[in-house]
Amino acid sequence: MTRKTLQEIIDANPEAETFRFGDSEALSRQILALVREGKKTATVEAMRVYRGKGADVLPAVGRRDVALEWDGRPALMVETVEVRVRRFDEMDEAFVALQGQFRDLEHWRKAYRAYFSRNGGVSEDMEIMCERFRVVEDYAVPDAPAPAGKSASVATARSATGTRPGRGLADGPGRGPGKTPGNRPGQGPRPGPGGGTGKGPSKAQNKASGRTTARSQATEKGKR
């Protein structure tokens, strides 16, 4: 089974934006694992991350976007179910539970205070983007069997390095925008995979550098 390329996915879904969860490779893997396990169906990011970057950077209800692996390969296609803007001090237990990473509201506040402090500052009245999403497609495929005499490394669509239980381990924010390979606000730069035709950046590359979303979330260590 061949893994789809980013170019193929973008060609079939021209409206899709690309993004990465987290702002480090380890964090990105942990968040993808939570999403694949169905433990994480929501994320939060500071609205300031999206301002001035164009309307397409902000998640939109009904739109399907591509979450990337840290190295720029497509990981998942997700569809935005709900987008709500609220103040930091308006977060509630119900939405915290959907994020799958926090014990309770107090745990969330502590984690996000640390995250936002590291990324532009935090205040009780700051606006935050709260998004709910669902997984539409998982692009992970099993690796080919290893040659005789060598151990095989199998990565199934439901496994990921750094898998963490749904709560208590990952405390970091979520998705940030960006028009640089693989970044949604708060997600850090993404290396945009190739796939060009030799006539300049391909559509996939442009998309990959299009959104740095903050689907990452702040953990006590620093992000999701």
C-alpha positions in Angstrom: 0.0 0.0 0.0 1.5 3.3 -1.0 1.2 6.4 1.1 -0.4 9.4 -0.6 1.8 12.3 -1.3 0.9 15.8 -0.2 0.7 16.9 -3.9 -1.9 14.2 -4.6 -3.9 15.2 -1.6 -3.9 18.9 -2.3 -4.7 18.3 -6.0 -7.8 16.4 -4.8 -8.7 18.9 -2.1 -7.6 22.4 -3.4 -9.3 24.2 -0.6 -7.3 22.4 2.1 -4.8 24.2 4.2 -1.8 22.4 5.8 -0.6 22.5 9.4 1.4 20.8 12.1 0.4 20.0 15.6 2.8 21.2 18.3 6.0 23.1 18.0 8.5 20.2 18.3 8.8 16.8 16.7 8.1 14.9 20.0 5.1 17.1 20.8 3.7 16.7 17.2 3.9 12.9 17.5 2.2 12.9 20.9 -0.7 15.0 19.6 -1.1 13.0 16.5 -1.3 9.9 18.6 -4.1 11.4 20.8 -6.0 12.5 17.7 -5.7 9.1 16.1 -6.9 7.4 19.3 -10.0 9.6 19.3 -9.0 11.2 22.6 -8.4 14.6 21.2 -11.2 16.3 19.2 -10.6 20.0 20.0 -7.8 22.5 20.2 -7.1 26.1 21.2 -4.9 28.9 19.9 -4.4 32.6 20.5 -6.4 34.7 18.0 -3.4 37.0 17.6 -1.6 34.1 15.7 -4.2 34.4 12.9 -4.5 38.2 12.6 -3.1 39.7 9.5 -2.5 36.4 7.8 -5.7 36.2 5.7 -9.1 34.7 6.2 -8.1 31.2 4.9 -5.6 30.7 7.7 -8.3 30.6 10.4 -10.0 27.2 10.6 -13.5 27.3 8.9 -16.4 25.0 9.7 -16.8 22.3 7.0 -13.4 22.8 5.5 -11.0 19.9 5.5 -7.3 20.5 6.2 -4.2 18.3 6.2 -2.2 17.8 9.4 1.4 17.0 8.6 4.0 14.8 10.3 6.9 16.9 11.6 8.9 16.0 8.5 6.2 17.4 6.2 4.5 14.1 5.1 0.7 14.1 5.3 -0.6 12.5 8.5 -4.3 13.1 8.7 -7.1 15.0 7.0 -9.4 16.7 9.6 -12.7 18.5 9.1 -13.5 21.5 11.3 -16.8 21.0 13.1 -17.0 24.2 15.1 -15.0 27.4 15.6 -15.7 29.7 18.5 -13.8 32.7 19.7 -13.8 33.4 23.5 -11.7 34.9 26.2 -9.1 33.0 28.1 -11.1 33.4 31.3 -14.2 31.9 29.6 -12.8 28.4 29.1 -15.0 25.7 30.6 -14.6 22.1 31.8 -16.6 20.7 28.8 -14.2 22.1 26.2 -11.2 21.2 28.3 -12.4 17.5 28.3 -12.6 17.5 24.5 -8.9 18.4 24.3 -8.0 15.1 25.8 -4.9 16.3 27.6 -5.9 17.9 30.8 -7.1 16.6 34.2 -9.4 19.6 34.7 -9.9 23.3 34.0 -7.2 24.3 36.5 -4.7 22.0 34.8 -5.7 23.5 31.5 -5.2 27.1 32.8 -1.8 26.3 34.2 -0.6 24.6 30.9 -1.9 27.3 28.6 -0.6 30.1 30.8 2.8 28.6 30.4 2.3 28.1 26.6 0.9 31.6 25.8 3.6 33.2 28.0 6.2 31.6 25.8 4.5 32.7 22.7 3.6 36.3 22.9 2.1 36.7 26.4 -1.1 35.8 28.3 -3.9 37.7 29.9 -7.3 36.8 31.3 -9.1 38.8 28.6 -7.0 37.6 25.6 -9.1 36.1 22.7 -8.5 32.5 21.9 -9.7 30.4 19.0 -11.5 27.2 20.1 -11.9 24.6 17.4 -13.6 21.2 17.4 -12.7 18.8 14.5 -13.1 15.2 13.3 -10.7 12.9 11.5 -11.7 12.2 7.9 -8.7 10.2 6.7 -5.5 8.8 8.2 -2.6 8.7 5.7 -0.4 6.4 7.7 0.3 3.0 6.2 2.3 0.0 7.4 5.9 0.0 6.5 7.2 -2.6 4.0 8.5 -5.8 5.6 12.2 -5.6 6.5 14.7 -7.8 4.6 15.4 -11.3 6.1 17.7 -11.0 9.1 16.6 -7.5 9.9 13.9 -6.5 12.4 10.8 -4.9 10.9 9.5 -1.6 12.1 5.7 -1.5 11.6 3.9 1.8 12.0 0.2 1.3 11.8 -2.3 4.1 11.3 -3.2 3.8 15.0 0.3 3.9 16.4 2.7 6.8 16.9 5.9 7.4 18.7 5.3 9.2 21.9 1.7 8.1 22.4 0.4 9.6 25.6 -2.7 8.7 27.5 -5.5 11.1 27.0 -4.9 13.2 30.1 -2.2 14.4 32.4 0.8 14.0 30.1 0.3 16.4 27.2 -0.5 19.8 28.2 0.0 21.9 25.2 -1.8 24.0 22.8 -3.0 23.2 19.4 -3.0 24.7 16.1 -1.4 27.8 14.6 -1.7 29.3 11.2 1.1 29.9 8.8 2.0 30.0 5.2 5.3 28.3 5.7 5.6 24.6 5.2 3.6 22.9 7.8 2.6 25.5 10.2 -0.6 26.4 11.8 -0.3 29.0 14.4 1.5 27.7 17.3 2.7 24.7 15.4 6.0 25.8 14.4 7.4 25.8 10.9 6.8 22.9 8.7 9.2 21.6 6.2 7.2 21.7 3.0 7.6 18.5 1.1 8.5 18.6 -2.5 6.4 17.6 -5.4 7.1 20.6 -7.6 7.2 20.4 -11.4 10.4 22.3 -12.0 8.4 25.5 -12.8 8.5 26.9 -9.3 6.8 25.9 -6.0 4.1 23.3 -6.5 0.6 23.9 -5.1 1.4 21.4 -2.4 4.4 23.3 -1.4 2.5 26.6 -1.4 -0.2 25.0 0.7 2.4 23.5 3.0 3.8 26.8 3.6 0.4 28.2 4.0 -0.8 27.5 7.5 1.0 27.3 10.8 -1.9 26.3 12.9 -2.0 26.2 16.5 -3.4 22.8 17.0 -0.6 22.3 19.5 -1.3 22.7 23.1 0.8 23.8 26.0 2.0 21.1 28.3 3.7 21.7 31.6 6.9 21.1 29.7 6.0 23.5 27.0 3.3 22.7 24.5 1.1 19.9 23.7 
